[in-house]
């Protein structure tokens, strides 16, 4: 019986991201369009409660806004710094921004990942909470 409180504590205090009911927060990109990401590159997306978004594409910082209505989400025009980096980094950053432009919905999956979806329900970007 001593294990019961520990098991209950683990169940109740499971991953915080898995309990998230909204996409707000800071997220790290783990996959873009099923092609993975450069492991050493940190691509991030931060979504504020008021819909403002910001992050780092791997080379350049970016910002803008998103309209969120239930599980629907649309990213507005994003602004970005204009630094140059290695071609592979620039390619991934462009792929990330192109995918954001195609996003129409979001969900939190069973592992606590934020999944950004297109109009057909296909996963475009998979992110883990920071």
Secondary structure, DSSP 4 states (H G I P E B T S, - for coil): -HHHHHHHHHHHTS-TGGG--S--EEEEEEEETTS---TT---EEEE-TTSEEEEE-SSSEEEEEEEEETTEEEE---EE------HHHHHHHHHHHHHHHH--EEEE-TTS-EEEE-TTS-EEEEEEE-
